[in-house]
Structure formats: C-alpha cells, structure tokens
Amino acid sequence: MWPLQVASRAKEHTGVLVEGRLTCTNPQCLGEFPVIDGIPIIVPDVAAYIATHQGVITRRTDLAHETMSLIGDCCGPGSEYDTERQQLSTYVESHFGDCVTAAGADTRSQEGSFLQLLEGGFQLCGALPTGPILDVGCGVGRSAWYLAEQCDTDVLGVDLNFAFLRVAQEILQRGHVSIGRRKIGVVYEAREFAVDLPAADKVDFWCCDALALPFSSQHFSLSNCLNVLDCVCSPIDLLRELERVLVTRGWLLASSPYDWSPGTTAPGAWIGGHSDRGELQGAAEPLLRQLLAAGGHPQSLDALRLRAESAAIDWAIWLHERSCVQYKVHAFAAQKEDKGSG
Ligand SMILES: C[S@@+](CC[C@H](N)C(=O)[O-])C[C@H]1O[C@@H](n2cnc3c(N)ncnc32)[C@H](O)[C@@H]1O
C-alpha cells in the first residue's frame, strides 16, 4: 500500500487543509486526489465522482435562507436540489437534533434516536483491540464523535455523499450547523446551532467508497456500519471489504432495516432473497448467521464470525413535521478471527 502525500495547500483554516491536492506516491500510479471543503476525495475514479457530483461540490453554502428557499421553489419537488435539502434535513435532525439549544428545541421524544441505536449496537461488541476505528457510511457524522469519545481513539468517517460530509467537516472546523429543517413539502425553516462535542480532535471525514476502501488490510479495530448494508449494490462485497480492513480480533458493528430498493441493490443481491417462494422468504438474519459462521454457507466470510445480535432496535428517521419513518433495525456484532481458527 502506497501512502498519499500532500502535493498542494491551496487553502487552510486553523492548520486544517481545506483545499488542496493529494498525490499517490506509487510511481506507477501518481494519481491525484482533491481536497475540497476539508474533504479528501479518495475514490477509485476521481474524475467520474467529480463529474457526477459537480452540482453539490460547487454548490454555495453561504446563501441566505430566503435565497435558498427561492431556489428550492424554482427547482421544485423531486429536483436534485430538493432531494439534497430533504436528506440534509433528515440526517442533521437524526444525528444532531439533541444539540439544539433549549430555545430552538422541540418536545419530540428521543425514542428511536440515532444515538440510542448507536449505544444499543455498541453494547453488542466486546473489548476492542487498540487502533483506529472506521465509520462507514457515516452520513453527517455523529457516530464518529460518539465512538471517538467512547473509545478514546481516532475515528475516520467515510461516505460518498458530499453534502453530508460537508456538514460533518463544517461541525469539525467551526462547531456550527446552518441548515434548512423541513416543515412540509418544499417549505423549510432556517436552523442554526452550535455543536460542541468531545473528542473532535480525534475525528475526520473523507469521501471514500465503502466497496473500495483506500486502506491496507488489517488496519482498523472496529468497522462501524450503521444502516448502510441496504444502500449498496453488493452487501456481501461490503461485508468482505469491512472484514479486510479489520485487524485480527477487530469488530464489525452493523445494523440495517433491510429496506431494499432495486435502484440501489438489484433484487438478486438482497440478503435473504426477494421471493415469498424463496427458502428464506426475504429474511436477512438467517443468511447473515450462515455467512458469518465458518463453513455455514458457500459464500461464508473468511474470518468474520457472529458474536451477538439484537433482533429489533428502534430507529426513527424524521421526514417533516408530520412524518417520521419508524424502523426496527437488526443489529449485529461480528469479530475477525485468526484465519483458520474458526
Ligand atoms: C441510510 S444512510 C445511514 C447514515 C448513518 N450511518 C446513519 O445510520 O444515520 C446510508 C449512508 O451510506 C452512505 N453510502 C451508501 N453507499 C455508500 C458507499 N458505497 N460508500 C460509502 N458510503 C455509502 C450514504 O451516502 C448514506 O450516508
């Protein structure tokens, strides 16, 4: 594995590289990876990523709420702009709703909060080996702060959603969130609040593909992967990649509502199948138990073994003032054994 080096520092903020360029030190590669808004973009095909995401990458974030509202009205429901605003509203509320000061807080119950899911899932893991933690599909990043505080170790959050990562980096660099919180339809209210969480010096956020992680094998003590399995084209390849980057005796913590969508995951790749005439009738849990047992299935993972699971943890996702999706997620913890010992 060849390290990356900083090739240019175009913009810095309090010593943090905000814009610049990393290069691969492998003479056969010499690939360039941009850093934009503090986010290193380290994906297999940088050109394709930037071409596909140029709208969000170049989007201004300094516009007044009224101007954003006007743009939202012009683009209309279903537009890329609208989708991005909705997702940001949903995940900022889910991850940081509890940080809003008393004046701006509402009285909704925290039942099914992301933090409760995280705490419940984390209890499934045993003692972690020392070493850094990878938070895969970290979204706007709350889990990275939580894990850094709990484990007193470095945590790297990775995601492919640039808008989410920008919020996470904004909190990291300025301790501040400025967001439109969806009231209904395309109507949003302006919301600004400070986020002051411990262990910020141990957290960072990069843009990486969970299916092609730019890390050497045997590197992380924990791969945290909450609610991502049903968001990738190949859940089994995701498990294999998370196993690869774990050190021996490292842990995988995963949860999922198995809320598959064919546009993201082809039905043939849904864990548990997709037919009521299939053996498992769509139940993911039995297949996961087989995949995470030595010899349990022809596709069993090499060294990742199931240690504990929770059948249903509440996870509520806010959509707007009158709508919230209430999931019951399956959470499980698996540990990487010495190869051949299981
Ligand atoms: C349902 S959200 C869950 C976010 C967060 N973990 C949580 O539970 O609130 C799924 C996340 O996975 C990210 N994601 C999907 N495919 C990915 C991939 N191939 N690599 C990295 N992140 C991915 C999405 O961008 C999104 O942030």
PDBQT file of the ligand as one rigid body, heavy atoms in Angstrom, charges set to zero:
ROOT
HETATM    1  C1  LIG A 401     -29.210   5.242   5.438  1.00  0.00    +0.000 C 
HETATM    2  S1  LIG A 401     -27.799   6.279   5.453  1.00  0.00    +0.000 S 
HETATM    3  C2  LIG A 401     -27.144   5.932   7.081  1.00  0.00    +0.000 C 
HETATM    4  C3  LIG A 401     -26.264   7.047   7.597  1.00  0.00    +0.000 C 
HETATM    5  C4  LIG A 401     -25.786   6.809   9.039  1.00  0.00    +0.000 C 
HETATM    6  N1  LIG A 401     -24.895   5.675   9.131  1.00  0.00    +0.000 N 
HETATM    7  C5  LIG A 401     -26.982   6.635   9.942  1.00  0.00    +0.000 C 
HETATM    8  O1  LIG A 401     -27.270   5.491  10.326  1.00  0.00    +0.000 OA
HETATM    9  O2  LIG A 401     -27.644   7.626  10.236  1.00  0.00    +0.000 OA
HETATM   10  C6  LIG A 401     -26.657   5.384   4.414  1.00  0.00    +0.000 C 
HETATM   11  C7  LIG A 401     -25.349   6.124   4.231  1.00  0.00    +0.000 C 
HETATM   12  O3  LIG A 401     -24.464   5.287   3.496  1.00  0.00    +0.000 OA
HETATM   13  C8  LIG A 401     -23.817   6.091   2.523  1.00  0.00    +0.000 C 
HETATM   14  N2  LIG A 401     -23.350   5.205   1.437  1.00  0.00    +0.000 N 
HETATM   15  C9  LIG A 401     -24.085   4.499   0.548  1.00  0.00    +0.000 A 
HETATM   16  N3  LIG A 401     -23.285   3.821  -0.280  1.00  0.00    +0.000 NA
HETATM   17  C10 LIG A 401     -22.012   4.079   0.092  1.00  0.00    +0.000 A 
HETATM   18  C11 LIG A 401     -20.737   3.655  -0.388  1.00  0.00    +0.000 A 
HETATM   19  N4  LIG A 401     -20.610   2.826  -1.418  1.00  0.00    +0.000 N 
HETATM   20  N5  LIG A 401     -19.642   4.140   0.215  1.00  0.00    +0.000 NA
HETATM   21  C12 LIG A 401     -19.740   4.994   1.277  1.00  0.00    +0.000 A 
HETATM   22  N6  LIG A 401     -20.924   5.415   1.784  1.00  0.00    +0.000 NA
HETATM   23  C13 LIG A 401     -22.047   4.962   1.186  1.00  0.00    +0.000 A 
HETATM   24  C14 LIG A 401     -24.892   7.084   2.104  1.00  0.00    +0.000 C 
HETATM   25  O4  LIG A 401     -24.342   8.194   1.435  1.00  0.00    +0.000 OA
HETATM   26  C15 LIG A 401     -25.516   7.408   3.433  1.00  0.00    +0.000 C 
HETATM   27  O5  LIG A 401     -24.855   8.442   4.101  1.00  0.00    +0.000 OA
ENDROOT
TORSDOF 0
